[in-house]
Amino acid sequence: MYLSKGEVGILLRLLESFFSIPYSNDLSGKDAETLIRLAKGVPDRPSKKKELFDIVDGEMGYSVKTLGKVPTAVRVDLQEQRFCEVEQVRELRAQGDKEPALQGELLLTYIHNRIREQMVRRKVKVARSLILLKHWDKARTNFAFRYWEEDFFGWIETLADRNRRGEIEWVVQSAGLHGRDRLRQDENGKNVRLIRMHYKHNQIFTDHDIPNDAIAINFSVRRRSWDEIAELLLQAPALVPSRRVAQPRR
């Protein structure tokens, strides 16, 4: 389930407005979260730093991921949560590089348990990833975005199942641990990477194919002055009415 046609139109207008504002040099994860929440009409509170789900809409939990990528790219590596079982990994690494498979099992178990724990805590039954790829030219007038959604929890469960079947090759490199697909090779005959963990920063990254049906959002916009922005805001009606009416605090 992606954005509806109407929601895509709202997101387009929000992105156009965002990049017409003076000093809007980039679209951070928090900014993307806000714009997607507005497009979906979800009046949820902004997520906290350590929360796994940036947007919660009823029983749906969304993890928002954004990354700069050229429109011709076919794969992408997405930054996920931090890995917290640092001491266990250090113990395994102290045994030498002969234990990468144990590290891989520990990594997948950690991610699985982390998602599950957050789903229970926030009463989420369906966990999804929302991916927004971004790109613009040097003049910052032509913009190209791609958007799609994935089964967040199911994707990790699939990796865990494949690992139990021995379909993932775990390789320790100087910067971190890499999990590669034994059943799929790239144009150079190398196993395609599925997941990795950076040792120094304890950061997890997952690799994904960009789906053919990813929504393309392309537009051109010029940077406006603050006076122009102020005039537009005074003249324009509310852009996105909320689906729900906020109740007063008691």
C-alpha positions as CSV (number, residue, x, y, z in Angstrom):
1,M,0.0,0.0,0.0
2,Y,1.6,3.2,-1.2
3,L,0.4,6.8,-1.1
4,S,-2.9,7.4,-2.9
5,K,-3.1,9.7,-5.9
6,G,-4.4,12.5,-3.7
7,E,-1.7,12.0,-1.1
8,V,1.0,12.1,-3.8
9,G,-0.4,15.4,-5.0
10,I,-0.3,16.8,-1.4
11,L,3.3,15.5,-0.9
12,L,4.3,17.1,-4.3
13,R,2.9,20.5,-3.1
14,L,4.6,20.2,0.2
15,L,8.0,19.4,-1.4
16,E,7.6,22.2,-3.8
17,S,6.8,24.6,-0.9
18,F,9.7,23.2,1.2
19,F,12.3,23.7,-1.4
20,S,11.1,27.2,-2.4
21,I,11.8,28.4,1.1
22,P,15.1,30.3,1.6
23,Y,17.9,28.3,3.2
24,S,16.2,24.9,2.7
25,N,19.5,23.2,1.8
26,D,18.4,19.6,2.4
27,L,15.5,17.4,3.4
28,S,16.4,15.7,6.7
29,G,14.7,12.6,8.1
30,K,12.7,14.6,10.5
31,D,11.5,17.0,7.7
32,A,10.6,14.0,5.5
33,E,8.7,12.5,8.4
34,T,6.7,15.7,8.9
35,L,5.8,16.0,5.2
36,I,4.8,12.4,4.8
37,R,2.7,12.6,8.0
38,L,0.9,15.7,6.5
39,A,0.4,13.9,3.2
40,K,-1.1,10.9,4.9
41,G,-3.2,13.1,7.2
42,V,-1.8,11.6,10.4
43,P,-1.7,14.2,13.3
44,D,0.7,12.1,15.3
45,R,3.3,13.7,17.6
46,P,6.8,14.1,16.3
47,S,8.8,10.9,17.1
48,K,11.5,10.8,19.7
49,K,15.2,10.0,18.9
50,K,15.2,6.4,20.1
51,E,11.8,5.4,18.8
52,L,11.7,2.9,16.0
53,F,8.4,4.1,14.5
54,D,8.4,7.7,13.3
55,I,4.7,7.7,12.5
56,V,2.0,5.6,14.2
57,D,-1.5,5.6,12.6
58,G,-3.8,3.4,14.5
59,E,-2.3,-0.1,14.3
60,M,0.1,0.9,11.6
61,G,3.7,1.8,12.5
62,Y,5.9,3.5,9.9
63,S,9.7,3.8,9.9
64,V,10.7,6.7,7.7
65,K,14.0,6.5,5.8
66,T,15.3,9.1,3.4
67,L,18.6,9.1,1.4
68,G,20.1,11.0,-1.5
69,K,20.2,8.8,-4.6
70,V,20.4,9.5,-8.4
71,P,17.3,8.7,-10.3
72,T,19.1,5.9,-12.3
73,A,20.0,3.9,-9.2
74,V,18.5,0.4,-8.9
75,R,19.6,-0.4,-5.3
76,V,19.9,1.5,-2.1
77,D,21.4,1.0,1.4
78,L,19.2,2.4,4.2
79,Q,20.3,3.5,7.6
80,E,18.4,1.6,10.3
81,Q,18.6,1.6,14.1
82,R,21.8,1.4,16.1
83,F,23.0,-2.0,17.3
84,C,23.2,-2.1,21.1
85,E,24.6,-5.6,21.8
86,V,28.1,-4.2,21.6
87,E,29.8,-6.2,24.3
88,Q,28.6,-9.5,22.8
89,V,30.0,-8.6,19.4
90,R,33.3,-7.6,21.0
91,E,33.5,-11.0,22.7
92,L,32.9,-12.7,19.3
93,R,35.4,-10.6,17.5
94,A,38.0,-11.4,20.2
95,Q,37.8,-15.0,19.0
96,G,39.1,-13.9,15.6
97,D,37.4,-13.6,12.2
98,K,36.2,-17.2,12.3
99,E,32.9,-16.3,14.0
100,P,31.2,-14.0,11.5
101,A,28.1,-16.3,11.3
102,L,27.6,-16.0,15.0
103,Q,27.8,-12.2,14.7
104,G,25.3,-12.3,11.9
105,E,22.8,-14.4,13.9
106,L,23.2,-12.0,16.8
107,L,22.6,-9.0,14.6
108,L,19.4,-10.5,13.0
109,T,18.1,-11.6,16.4
110,Y,18.6,-8.2,17.8
111,I,16.8,-6.4,15.0
112,H,13.9,-8.9,15.2
113,N,13.5,-8.5,18.9
114,R,13.9,-4.7,18.8
115,I,11.1,-4.4,16.2
116,R,8.8,-6.8,18.1
117,E,9.4,-4.9,21.4
118,Q,8.5,-1.6,19.8
119,M,5.4,-3.0,18.1
120,V,4.1,-4.3,21.4
121,R,5.0,-1.1,23.3
122,R,3.3,1.2,20.8
123,K,0.4,-1.2,20.0
124,V,1.4,-1.6,16.4
125,K,0.3,-4.7,14.4
126,V,1.7,-3.8,11.0
127,A,5.3,-2.4,10.7
128,R,6.2,-0.8,7.5
129,S,9.2,1.2,6.1
130,L,8.5,4.4,4.2
131,I,11.4,5.2,1.8
132,L,11.9,8.6,0.2
133,L,14.9,8.9,-2.2
134,K,15.9,12.5,-3.0
135,H,17.9,14.1,-5.8
136,W,18.4,17.6,-7.3
137,D,20.6,19.4,-9.7
138,K,23.5,21.8,-8.8
139,A,21.2,24.8,-9.5
140,R,18.7,23.4,-7.1
141,T,15.8,24.0,-9.5
142,N,15.0,20.5,-10.7
143,F,14.1,17.8,-8.1
144,A,13.5,14.1,-8.4
145,F,12.1,12.0,-5.6
146,R,11.1,8.3,-5.4
147,Y,8.8,6.9,-2.8
148,W,7.8,3.4,-1.8
149,E,6.7,1.3,1.2
150,E,8.0,-2.1,2.4
151,D,7.1,-4.7,5.0
152,F,9.6,-3.7,7.7
153,F,9.1,-6.6,10.1
154,G,8.5,-9.2,7.3
155,W,11.7,-8.2,5.6
156,I,13.8,-8.9,8.7
157,E,11.9,-12.2,9.3
158,T,12.7,-13.2,5.7
159,L,16.4,-12.5,6.4
160,A,16.3,-14.6,9.6
161,D,14.7,-17.5,7.7
162,R,17.2,-17.3,4.9
163,N,20.0,-17.2,7.4
164,R,18.8,-20.4,9.1
165,R,18.8,-22.1,5.7
166,G,22.4,-21.1,5.1
167,E,21.6,-18.7,2.3
168,I,23.5,-15.7,3.8
169,E,27.3,-15.4,3.7
170,W,28.7,-13.4,6.6
171,V,32.0,-11.6,6.0
172,V,34.0,-9.6,8.5
173,Q,35.7,-6.6,7.0
174,S,37.8,-3.8,8.6
175,A,34.8,-1.5,8.9
176,G,32.2,-4.0,9.9
177,L,30.1,-7.1,9.3
178,H,28.5,-7.8,5.9
179,G,25.7,-10.3,5.2
180,R,25.6,-11.3,1.5
181,D,23.1,-13.3,-0.6
182,R,24.6,-16.7,-1.6
183,L,21.9,-17.1,-4.2
184,R,22.4,-13.8,-6.1
185,Q,25.4,-12.3,-7.7
186,D,26.1,-8.9,-9.2
187,E,27.6,-8.2,-12.6
188,N,31.1,-8.9,-11.2
189,G,30.1,-12.3,-9.8
190,K,30.1,-11.1,-6.2
191,N,27.3,-12.1,-3.8
192,V,24.9,-9.2,-3.4
193,R,24.9,-7.5,0.0
194,L,21.7,-7.7,2.1
195,I,22.7,-6.1,5.4
196,R,25.8,-4.7,7.2
197,M,26.8,-3.3,10.6
198,H,29.4,-0.6,11.1
199,Y,31.6,-1.6,14.1
200,K,32.8,1.9,15.0
201,H,29.4,3.6,15.0
202,N,27.3,0.5,15.8
203,Q,25.0,1.5,12.9
204,I,23.0,-1.0,10.9
205,F,22.3,-0.6,7.2
206,T,20.0,-2.7,5.0
207,D,20.2,-3.0,1.2
208,H,17.1,-3.0,-1.0
209,D,16.2,-3.2,-4.7
210,I,14.3,-0.1,-5.7
211,P,10.9,-1.4,-7.0
212,N,9.8,-0.7,-10.5
213,D,6.5,0.7,-9.1
214,A,8.2,3.2,-6.8
215,I,6.3,6.5,-7.1
216,A,8.3,9.2,-9.0
217,I,7.8,12.8,-7.9
218,N,9.5,15.2,-10.2
219,F,9.2,19.0,-10.2
220,S,11.0,22.3,-10.9
221,V,10.9,25.1,-8.4
222,R,12.7,28.4,-7.8
223,R,13.8,29.8,-4.5
224,R,11.4,32.5,-3.3
225,S,12.2,35.5,-1.1
226,W,10.8,35.7,2.5
227,D,8.5,38.5,1.3
228,E,7.0,36.1,-1.3
229,I,6.7,33.3,1.2
230,A,4.9,35.6,3.7
231,E,2.4,36.8,1.0
232,L,1.6,33.2,-0.1
233,L,1.0,32.1,3.5
234,L,-1.4,35.0,4.1
235,Q,-3.3,34.2,0.9
236,A,-3.4,30.4,0.9
237,P,-6.1,28.3,2.8
238,A,-5.1,25.5,5.0
239,L,-3.3,22.9,2.9
240,V,-4.1,19.6,4.6
241,P,-7.1,19.3,6.9
242,S,-6.5,16.8,9.7
243,R,-8.5,13.5,9.6
244,R,-9.0,13.8,13.3
245,V,-10.0,16.6,15.7
246,A,-7.6,17.0,18.6
247,Q,-9.2,16.7,22.0
248,P,-8.4,19.3,24.7
249,R,-6.2,18.1,27.5
250,R,-7.9,17.5,30.8
